């Protein structure tokens, strides 16, 4: 029986990229049509009041008239520098990260005086905005339709992912505005800043889980066991922290202990998949079932009778000096639980490890061409063992983000299938750390949104259960390839043999 091996060339890679961009464009256009037909047809008299915060950290710092002009001129100057660096080739070349930083600073400086001219402050806080629902639906819908149509026509892959993420978030925000219609009368205002802050917090465990899956699958091993690693990490962390009443650095060790138990489950997966060549998916499912059974047993037979081992021991919330005072973005990004910052730093660290170190090159090589790697002296088994155990450690820390991070006691089933969502995020992010970060924030937003719709239950036309299932629906869509064909590592899930 002969098998045909697809030869990866620049031409077929380009065809895959253009096909993915077209699928992203069509999906974005569908969102636009839904917004126009659904939200845009709302009665013109219905408005929604959006609140951006109710404390001084969400107010725009005041500037005098002369300083506003100076700041705006500085923003235009930085924008010009960025444009010159982009168009003049190597003569004024800047690193990609440097160009992006310059553009972000330019946009922030431009928004500062413009916002003050629009009178965004009222009594030291950002004032609320009352918007007509049908106008929001029509405007966002038309923009999404145009962006999607252009992307599907041009099939421009470089901005395809960013366009799709922006379209998804715009659709969800428009849906929230539609659900909260009439809130200018009833007083149930849309608390946007709090919702975004909760989204970042909800995305933390997903970041750890998707990074775990990325490292494992880049080495050629499918880690279905992330859900089980979440479970044991969450339980072990809260039990250790509670045993020491959260004193001293016990909570730090509790998080690390969660990582150790996750690494143990990763070791079990590695031994069964690499040494005994067992089916990786089946082994992962069995590990999840084992972790589910053991955590259920310990929860009912130990934690229920020893409540002192299941206390609320939260990690501290760190408000970054200066940055936490930025309006809206400050409370959302820079006034969070410590594990949120650890997760973001972990994304950066994993990206550097995979793409800037010899170890990362070897991990990616054994996940793409293990025979070629073995030929040049790289031990495929050793590299895969290390990657799977490291992935399990990261997933175990993600489990601690369920309990010790926000300060929740352990309850059976609290991981709620997020390990499988993390795998979908890994696919959605194309097996790249920064892609996983963006997809985690998107899924975190859907989780936070479904949790915040309870106050608008009387106005919900769609059942609340459907809204709660939204993250899983997006998971199915991503895994099924409805957002375009995505190429995994070539040797992903394939046992390696030297023969």
N, C-alpha and C positions, 0 to 999 in steps of 0.2 A: 504494500500500500504506500503510495507516494504522496507526499505533502508538499504543497507549494508555499514558499516563504516569500512574503512581501518584501521587496527591496526598497528601502527608504531612500528616496532621492529628493533633491530640492524641488523638483516639479510636483511630485505627489504630496510633499509637505505643504507646498503653496496651495495645491488644490484643496487639501483638508482645511487650511486656514481660511480660504475664501468661502468654502462651504459653511464653515462655522459662523463666519461673519454674516452670511446671508440668513442663516437660521436665527441668529441673534437679532438681525434687523426685522425679520418677519414677526418674531415674538414681541419686539418693542412696538411695532405697528399695531399688533393685536391689542396690546395694552392701551394704546391711544384710542382705538375704536371703542373699546369698552368704556373708557373714561368719557368719551363724547356721547355715546348712546345711553349710558347708565347714569353717571354722575352729572353730566351736562344737561340732562332733561329735568333736573330738580326744579321745583316751584321757585320762581324768582324771588319770592318774599322770604325764603329761608336762608338764614345766615349762620355762621359758626364763629365763635369767639376763641381765639388762640392766645394762650398765656405763655410767655417765654421765661417766666420766673418771678419770684416774689421776694428777692433779697438783693442786697447791694452788689453781690458778686455777678449779677446779671444786668448791671446797668452800664451804659456806654460812658467812658470817661469824657468829661467835658473839655472842649477846646475853644479858645477865642476865635473870632473871625479870621484874624491874620494867620494864626497857626493852622487853621483848617486848610487855607490855601496852600501853605507851605507843605503840609503833610500830603495833600493831593498831588502837588507838583513832584514830591519825592516818589510817590507811587508811580506816576507817569514816567519818571526818569528810570526807575528800576524796570518797568515794563519795556522801555526802549532798550536797555542793556540786555535784557533777556532775548528780545527779538534779534538784536545784532549778533549775539552769541549763537543763536540758532541758524541764522542765514549766512553768516560770513565764514562758515567752515572752520578750519583749524586755526585761523588767524586769531580769533577771539573765542576759541573753544572753551566751554565749561563742562565739567562732568554732568551727567544727566541728573544726578541728585542735586547738584548745585543749581542748575537751571530751574528745577522744580521748586527748590527753596526760595529762589529769587522771585519766582512767579507768585508763590503763596504769600510772601511778605508784601509784594506789590498789591495783590488783591486785598489783603487785610488793611493796609494803609489807605487804600482808596475807599473801602467801605466805612472807615472810621468817620471822616468828615461828612461823607454823603449821608450816613445814618443820622448824624446830628442835625444836618440841614432838613432832614425829614421828620425831626422832632420825635425820635424814638424813646426819649426819656420822659418819665412823668414821676415827679416826687422821688427821684433817686433810683427808680427801677425801670426796666423796659416796659413800655405800655403795651396793653393787649391790642390785638388787631381783630376786627370783625370783618369777615370776608363773605361775599355771596357765594353760596355753594356751587350754583350752576356756572358761574364765571370761572371758578377754579377748575371745575371739571372740563369745561370747554378749552381753556387756555392750555392746561397740562396735556389734555388729550390731543390737541392740534400739534403741540410741540413733540410729543411722543410719536405721533403718526408721521410727521415730517422727518424726524431723526431716524425712525425705523425704516421708512421708505428709502431715504438716502443711503443708509448703511446696507440695505438689501441690494440696492442698485450698484453701488460702488464696490461692495464686498471688501471693505477696508478693515482688515483684521486687527490692526494695531490699536484702534480705539473701540473694538467691538465689545470687549468685556466691560469696560468702563461705561459704555452706553447702555448695556443691558442692566448693570447694577443700578445706574441712575434711574432708568425707566421703572425698574421694580420698586425702588424706594419711592419714586414719585407716585406710582400707582397706589402703594400702600398708604402714603400720606393723604392722597386725594380721597381714598376710601375712608380714612379716619375723619377727614373734614365732612364727608357725606354722612357718616354715622352720627357725628356730633351736631348735625343740622338742628337749628333751633336753640342751640346752647346760649345764644345771645339773650334769650328770654328766660330760659329755665335756670340758668346759672351753672350748668354743668359744662364749664369751659374746658377746652382741650389743652391739657397741661403738656406742652410739647417738650420742654426742657427735661422734665422728669421722665417722660417716655423715652427720650433718647439716652438719658443716663442709665435707665433700666436696661435698655437694649445692649449697651456696652457691657454691663455687668452680666447679662444673660449669655453674652457671646464668649465669656472667659473660658468656661469649660470646653466649649466647642473649638476654640483656638488650640488648646492643648491636645484635644482628641484628633483634630485634623492634622496637626504637626506630627503626632505619633503615626498616623496612617501614611503621611507623606514620606517619612523616613523609612518606614518598613517597606512600602511598595516601591520606593526608589531603589531599594536593594533587591527587589524581586520576591518579597514575601507579603502575602495578603493578610492584614491584621483585622480579622472580623471580631477579635476578642476585646476591642476597645470598650465596649459596654461593660464587660465583666471587670476590666481593669478600673473603670470608673467606680464600680460598686465596692471593690475591695479597698481602693484608695480612699473613698469617702468614709467608709466605716472605720478603717484602721486609724485614720487621721483624727476623727472626732473622739475615738476611744482613748487615744494617747493624750490628746490635749485635755480631755476631761479628767483623766487619771491624775494629772498634775495641776488641775484647776486653772489651766492657762497661765501658770506662773512663769516668769522669766522668758526664756527662749523655747519653752516647751511647744508653743504653737508652730514655731519654725521647724522644730524636729518632727512635729506631727505631720506637716506637709511633706517633709522628706521621707517620713515613714510610709506615707501614702504612695510616694513614688517607688519606694523599695518593693512594696507589695505588688504594685503594677509591673515592676521589672521581673518579679517572680513569675507572674502569669505570662509575661513575655518570654521568659526562659523556657517555660513549659511549651509554649507555642513553637519556639525555635527548635527544641529537641524533637518534638513530634514531627514537625514539618521538614527539618533539615537532616536529622539523623535517620529517622525511620520513614521518610518520604511519604508521610501521610497527607491526605488531601487537606490543604490549608484552610479552606472554607469550613469543612466539617469539623476540623480541630478547633477552629475559632468559635463555632457555634457550641461545641461541647464545653469549652472553657467558660463561655457566657452562662450556660446552664449550670455549671458547677459553682461559679461565683454567685449566681442568683440563689441557689439552694443554700450555700453556706452562709450568705448574709441574711437570708430569711430565718435560718435556724438560730444564728447568734442574736438576731433582733428579737425573736420571740422568747428565746430561752435565757438570754443573758441581759440584754439591754432593758427589757421590760421589767426585770426584777432588780436591776442595778442602775437606776436612773442617774446615779452619779457618774456613770461611764458614758452618758449620752447627753452632755450639757451643751448649752450654746456658748461657744468660745470663739468669737469673731476675731479675725485679723484686723489690725488698725486701718482706718481710712486715712489716706495721705493726700492732703491738699497741697499741690506743688506751688511753692511761693511764686507769686506773680502770675503764673499761667492759669491758676485756678480762678483768677478774677476776670478772665476774658469772658465777655458776654456770651451766653448760651454754650459755647464750646468749653469754657472753663469748668463748669459743673459736670459736663458730659464726659470730658476726656481727662481732666487733670484734678479731679476731686473724687477718687475712686478707691476701692479696696486695693490693698497692696498686690494681691494676686493678679489684678488687671494689668498693672505695670509689668509684673513678671511675665505674663503671657505675651505682651507686646515685645518685650526684650527677647523672649524666647523665639519669637518669629524672626527677629533680626539675626539672632545667633544661629538659628538653623539655616537661614538663607546663606549666611557667610560660610558655615560649615560645609554645606552642600556644593556651593558654587565658587568658593574662594580658597579651599584647602585641598591637600592631596587626599585626605581621608574621604572628602565628599566626592572627589573625582572617582575614586575607587568604588565607593558605594553606588554611584550612578552607573559605573561601567559593569558591575556584576548584575545590575538590574536590567541592563540593555543587552550586553553580549558577554555572558559569563564564561563561555569557552575561550574567547579572546583574552579575557582578564586572567584566566588560569594559565594561559599560554605564556603571558609576560610575567608570571610569578606572583600574581595576586591571589590569595586564598579566598575563594568564593564563600566557602562555609564560614570562615572566620569573620569576614566582612558582614555576612548576613546575620550571624549570631549577634555581633555587636550592635548592628542597626536595630534588630528586633528587640533586644533587651533595652536599648536606649529609648526606643519608641514606647515600650511598656512603662518605663520610668516616667516619661513625660505624661502618658495617659493617667498614671496613678496620681500625679500632681493635679491633673485635671479633675480627678475624683475628689481630691481635697477641696477643690473650688466649690463643690456642692455643699460642704458642711463647714469646715473650719474657715473658709474664705468669708462668706457672708454671715457666719455665726448661726447656722442651722443645726439642729439635732438630726441624727440619722433616722430615716424611715425607709422601710422596704419599698422599692419601686421608685425612689425619688430621682434616679437617673433618667427614667421616663423615655428610654430609647435614644437618648442623645448620642450614644456611641455610634449608632447607625447613621444618625444625621451627620456626625463628624466625618464619616466615610463619604457621604454625598457631598459634603463641603470640600473634601479633598479632591473629588472628581470635578466639582464645579470650579475649583481653583486650579485645575489642570496640573495637579501634583506639584505645585509651587507654593512656598511658604507665604508670599505676599498675596497670592491668589486666595489661599486659605484664609488669610486675615480678612480680606474684603468680603468673602462669602460668609465667614463667621458673623461679621457685623450685620450682614443682610438677614441671616437666619435669626440672629439675636433680636433684630427689630421685629420680625414676625412673631417671635415668642412673647416679647414685651407687649406688642399690640394686642394679641389674643388675651393676655392677662389684664389689659386695661379697658377692655370693651364691656366689662360687667356693669359699669355705671350707665351705659347707654342701652341696656337690655330692652327697655320698652320701645326703643326705636329700631331695633335690629330686625330687618326683614329676613336675613340669613340666620339660621340657627347658630347659637353660640358654639355648639359642638363642631360645626364645620369650620368656624374661625380657629378653634383650638387645634384642629387638624391641619391648618394651613402649612406649618413647617414640614409636616410629613408629606403633604401633597407636592410641595416644591422638591422634597427629597426624591420622591418617585419620578418626577419630571426630569430631574438632573441625571439620575441613574439610568433612566430609560433613553437618554440621549435626545430628548425633545428640544434641547438648546444647541444641538449641533454635535457632530462627531468629534470626539476628543480621544487622542491617542495615548494610551497608558504606556508605561515602560514595557519594552518588548518581551522581557523574561518574567513579567509579573505573574506570580502564582504557578510558575513552571518549576518543578523540582530539577535540581542540577545533578548531573552524573558525569564523572570524568570519562566514562566509557563511551 
